[in-house]
């Protein structure tokens, strides 16, 4: 019977049944794959939602903290307003009495007063012209001025107005009927810096200057006038460093930093990054979120020592490691010097690059010492190389044979057919431009505020274990606190169009002009530390 039943089922029915089973299997497989895809998709969506939710929570916490900080700041500002008013009222009678006393002292023989007393007397009498003239006249006592100016300005009935009146003859534009060759930007910066602690809020400190609405409006007008002058005279590339510095310090002193001008501030900071106050000014100008961009731009231009200063000021030294930047600076200097020597050659060029290498090494040593990097970057190899260069320089000065030694600062013409250094490389003056068929590459030591050819080879890969404001014109004036009529730094490998005229930080030697009057003067102390 069984065989008969089996024989009774046609084969087509069996094949149809298997085909149906195959369709069911394919459907189950397809459903399984679809379920897996949907499961993975929803899992990804869930992870994305969790990430976004965490980001939102983080932003909310940040906003809560920012709101709390802002509310606390507003409460403190409210308290500070009352305190500031009380303070102003309390000092008004005191300053009025001091003004009368100062007038009496002047009538009795003011010429016998010392510098501090003269400054206080002029501030008390609100004699801003006499005050500024005295600051300029006492440029050799700049360190004493820096100590006494804030004390003297505190005696003014209106310190903010007094300072704006004092600098208005030079900033935002020079209005002097007879302009002397001396640049007075240094005096403007010094006075503006000295005003900062005087205007400090009793509760918030220097973050909020105590300046009236009229004072702020006048300060904004002065800043606007300077920006218009800048546009009319060729933009940032043509501005002198002291003028740019005065403008930025003016903004910070009177608390008139504008958000719309952040790009301008950043460009000015980068262009004059070698000035010692620029890292602090950058923070005060609200460029905290742009500091990484600033540092990367400085590194790309070969200004590694400046980048180190900015990294420390912004707390980014972990991301921009100082040791690697120092090694990069020394390596780039070595390459630039080799290019210069290969192009020009000759004994005078060797002396030239030797002196430049000494300046580079000293700048690197100064940077290491300032930031206490001796443990990570030992100084032994650099100091040893410096001694070798000094000995080599002494040996070259010794007379050869029996004849007298040729003067070291004279340019000797080569008669051996070899190429000569540029004819005016050692005696350039301000605003002189030199063009050469094959311009050498230069590297700048930011701490020295100058541009010069890079270093010759020396060992710097040891195992782990800036600022002078000199003047080249006129050469007889060697006051380190003065701002020169400087030209901006030349980037590594850039064409040598307009060399700066400032002196290196470790002495009065001008890399482009030798020593003044043929004599190596004494060490110039930096104006800003």
Rosetta blueprint (number, residue, H / E / L):
1 X L
2 X H
3 X H
4 X H
5 X H
6 X H
7 X H
8 X H
9 X L
10 X L
11 X H
12 X H
13 X H
14 X H
15 X H
16 X H
17 X H
18 X H
19 X H
20 X H
21 X H
22 X H
23 X H
24 X H
25 X H
26 X H
27 X H
28 X H
29 X H
30 X H
31 X H
32 X H
33 X H
34 X H
35 X H
36 X H
37 X H
38 X H
39 X H
40 X H
41 X H
42 X H
43 X H
44 X H
45 X H
46 X H
47 X H
48 X H
49 X H
50 X H
51 X H
52 X H
53 X H
54 X H
55 X H
56 X H
57 X H
58 X H
59 X H
60 X H
61 X H
62 X H
63 X H
64 X H
65 X H
66 X H
67 X H
68 X H
69 X H
70 X H
71 X H
72 X H
73 X H
74 X H
75 X H
76 X H
77 X H
78 X H
79 X H
80 X H
81 X H
82 X H
83 X H
84 X H
85 X H
86 X H
87 X H
88 X H
89 X H
90 X H
91 X H
92 X H
93 X H
94 X H
95 X H
96 X H
97 X H
98 X H
99 X H
100 X H
101 X H
102 X H
103 X H
104 X H
105 X H
106 X H
107 X H
108 X H
109 X H
110 X H
111 X H
112 X H
113 X L
114 X L
115 X H
116 X H
117 X H
118 X H
119 X H
120 X H
121 X H
122 X H
123 X H
124 X H
125 X L
126 X L
127 X L
128 X H
129 X H
130 X H
131 X H
132 X H
133 X H
134 X H
135 X H
136 X H
137 X H
138 X L
139 X H
140 X H
141 X H
142 X H
143 X H
144 X H
145 X H
146 X H
147 X H
148 X H
149 X H
150 X H
151 X H
152 X H
153 X H
154 X L
155 X L
156 X L
157 X L
158 X L
159 X H
160 X H
161 X H
162 X H
163 X H
164 X H
165 X H
166 X H
167 X H
168 X L
169 X L
170 X L
171 X L
172 X L
173 X L
174 X L
175 X L
176 X L
177 X L
178 X L
179 X L
180 X L
181 X L
182 X L
183 X L
184 X L
185 X H
186 X H
187 X H
188 X H
189 X H
190 X H
191 X H
192 X H
193 X H
194 X H
195 X H
196 X H
197 X H
198 X H
199 X L
200 X E
201 X E
202 X L
203 X L
204 X L
205 X E
206 X E
207 X E
208 X E
209 X E
210 X L
211 X L
212 X L
213 X H
214 X H
215 X H
216 X H
217 X H
218 X H
219 X H
220 X H
221 X H
222 X H
223 X H
224 X H
225 X H
226 X H
227 X H
228 X H
229 X H
230 X H
231 X H
232 X H
233 X L
234 X L
235 X L
236 X H
237 X H
238 X H
239 X L
240 X L
241 X H
242 X H
243 X H
244 X H
245 X H
246 X H
247 X H
248 X H
249 X H
250 X H
251 X H
252 X H
253 X H
254 X H
255 X L
256 X L
257 X L
258 X L
259 X H
260 X H
261 X H
262 X H
263 X H
264 X H
265 X H
266 X H
267 X H
268 X H
269 X H
270 X H
271 X H
272 X L
273 X L
274 X L
275 X L
276 X L
277 X L
278 X H
279 X H
280 X H
281 X H
282 X H
283 X H
284 X H
285 X L
286 X L
287 X L
288 X H
289 X H
290 X H
291 X H
292 X H
293 X H
294 X H
295 X H
296 X H
297 X H
298 X H
299 X H
300 X H
301 X L
302 X L
303 X L
304 X H
305 X H
306 X H
307 X H
308 X H
309 X H
310 X H
311 X H
312 X H
313 X H
314 X H
315 X L
316 X L
317 X L
318 X L
319 X L
320 X L
321 X L
322 X H
323 X H
324 X H
325 X H
326 X H
327 X H
328 X H
329 X H
330 X H
331 X H
332 X H
333 X H
334 X H
335 X H
336 X H
337 X H
338 X H
339 X H
340 X H
341 X H
342 X H
343 X H
344 X H
345 X L
346 X L
347 X H
348 X H
349 X H
350 X H
351 X H
352 X H
353 X H
354 X H
355 X H
356 X H
357 X H
358 X H
359 X H
360 X H
361 X H
362 X H
363 X H
364 X H
365 X H
366 X H
367 X H
368 X H
369 X H
370 X H
371 X L
372 X L
373 X L
374 X L
375 X L
376 X L
377 X L
378 X L
379 X L
380 X H
381 X H
382 X H
383 X H
384 X H
385 X H
386 X H
387 X H
388 X H
389 X H
390 X H
391 X H
392 X H
393 X H
394 X H
395 X H
396 X H
397 X H
398 X L
399 X L
400 X L
401 X L
402 X L
403 X L
404 X L
405 X L
406 X L
407 X L
408 X L
409 X L
410 X L
411 X L
412 X L
413 X L
414 X L
415 X L
416 X L
417 X L
418 X L
419 X L
420 X L
421 X L
422 X L
423 X L
424 X L
425 X L
426 X L
427 X L
428 X L
429 X L
430 X L
431 X L
432 X L
433 X L
434 X L
435 X L
436 X L
437 X L
438 X L
439 X L
440 X L
441 X L
442 X E
443 X E
444 X E
445 X E
446 X H
447 X H
448 X H
449 X L
450 X E
451 X E
452 X E
453 X L
454 X L
455 X L
456 X L
457 X L
458 X L
459 X L
460 X L
461 X L
462 X L
463 X L
464 X L
465 X L
466 X L
467 X L
468 X L
469 X L
470 X L
471 X L
472 X L
473 X L
474 X L
475 X L
476 X L
477 X L
478 X L
479 X L
480 X L
481 X L
482 X L
483 X L
484 X L
485 X L
486 X L
487 X L
488 X L
489 X L
490 X L
491 X L
492 X E
493 X L
494 X L
495 X L
496 X L
497 X L
498 X L
499 X L
500 X L
501 X L
502 X L
503 X L
504 X L
505 X L
506 X L
507 X L
508 X L
509 X L
510 X E
511 X L
512 X L
513 X L
514 X E
515 X L
516 X H
517 X H
518 X H
519 X L
520 X L
521 X L
522 X L
523 X L
524 X L
525 X L
526 X L
527 X L
528 X L
529 X L
